[in-house]
Amino acid sequence: MKKLFIIALFFGLFSCKNNAQSVKKDKTPNILLIVVDDQGYADFEPFKNHDPVITNPNMTKLANSGMIFTEAYTTAPVCSPSRVGMLTGKNQIRWDKNASWGPGLPDSVKTIAEYLKEAGYATARIGKNDLGKNFHKYDVREYPLKHGYDEFLGFSAHAHDYWLLSQEIKDRTPDPDGTSAVLGPLMHNNGVKSYKDGYLTDILTDEAIQYIQKSKNKPFFLTLAYNSVHHLIHEVPQKYLDKYHVKPIPNYDPDSLMAFEKHPVGSYSAYYDKYSRLGAIQDEDLRKYYLANLNCLDDNIGRVLESIKKEGLEKETLIIFLSDNGGTPLNGANNSPLTAGKYSLWEGGIRVPMAISWPGKIKAGQVQNSYVSATDILPTIASAVGIKLTDKTLDGINLLQPVKDRVLVWKWQKTWAIRKADWKLTNTNEDHWKSRPSNLYIKPIRDDFSLKLFNLEDDPGERIDLSSQNPEKVKELEQAYQNWCTTNIGNY
């Protein structure tokens, strides 16, 4: 009887009223965390009001097999800090008081991979690794092998060229290792892996499938972090360019002697800058390149899902899918009906596509409209696996047990925001960084640092500032934000 009670208690950790089915658990699940880059809110077909030009059949298949979250937030509007938040279950401003691009990963902050490795999991990361510091370095806390992953294949930077993955091209390029403008071989454990041919999204998928198929005597945790649909958005296989009727743009060639102001002749950073903003590519074509890139990404996600099915692991694998931040104004993404996008704390910068699937354990076809956070990923996985969390500084909760009036806070450089229940208070301004935004961009109602109050239940697009009508609510939320910061920032 005692043994049966312990087993029942273990399975009860992952149950959720009206959300999860009560099914006998056979074994500890595999975990697949799929992170995509800069996907627009309206560019996720499982959402009811998606852009009608979008087709993501494989993302939709994944979503329909479980639950989608219509109000899922990341902890920052850019990649580095948001990825730290989802990896640790904590808001990264706890230690990065300046709310910068480069929060890094303190030794004292534990990751999902570390928790799972201690629980007996095989752990691997494939794709993008970007925690904002120590790019391209191996012997640093930010490198995956130093924070819980047994294996890593990918790159440590904001972005990587999709086509140029060989040692030969790196040797010919004067500046192969930028923060976004990166090309050459992928980092592989303690060395590199060079690819003479191939497309990066396909390669990451191939490597993920090989990992899934590899014989293991323990469950696995695989983080598959695509750089699609990040710039360089025009780099897409020809069949997708043909489908969307857009012409190929020549790849970077260090011998082309391109001269750009402020860049050395033949530099890759010059090529990257030219094609990561509007100018050389205009609005109509930018959207087509984006759709082509997204279509390729969706096909590859389909290949991963099919490999899990072929291996007979569908019911043994918990899958979580999300974008690292909102769609950027510079890559052709559509965040409608949300205001603005990446680089800002408007809803378009921090509300993202998200879904979870675990057939037989999470009921299919669900839509969760309560707001959740990327910090919730760690507690959700821990609950599924049966890991008891004792860290009182975790900001996340179980995704399957959302709390309607929880407090979420954001700080991004000089801007901040807080949400509690339906209300959001923010001083955020307009920010699309280095060029004009695309024509799909929804411009904020006001471009300044004044306090703005929105009821997101009635006004998810943040078009009606209610601050003057609700001074007490402004005062309440501003004080709540200050209290959170005073209590939680600077403890690391």
ABEGO torsion letter per residue (X at the ends): XAAAAAAAAAAAAABBBGABBBBBBABBBBBBBBBBBGBBAAABAABAABBAABBBAAAAAAAAABBBBABBBBABABAAAAAAAAAAGBBAAAABAAGBABAEBBAABBBAAAAAAAAGBBBBBBEBBBAGBGBGBABBAABAAAAGBABBBEBBBABBBAABABAAAAAABABABBAABBBEBBBBEABBBBBABEBAAAAAAAAAAAAAABBBABBBBBBBBBAOABOBAABBBAAAAAAAGBBBBBBBBAAAGBBBBGBBBGBAAAAAAAAABBGABBAAAAAAAAAAAAAAAAAAAAAAAAAAAAAGAAAABBBBBBBABBBBAAAGBBAOABBEBBGBABAAAABBBBBBBBBGABBBGBBBABBBBAAAAAAAAAAAAGBBBABAABABBBAABBBAABBBBBBBEABBBBBBEABBBBABBBBAGABBBBAABBBBABBBABBBBBBAAABAAGABBAAAABAAAAAAAAAAAAAAAAAABGAX
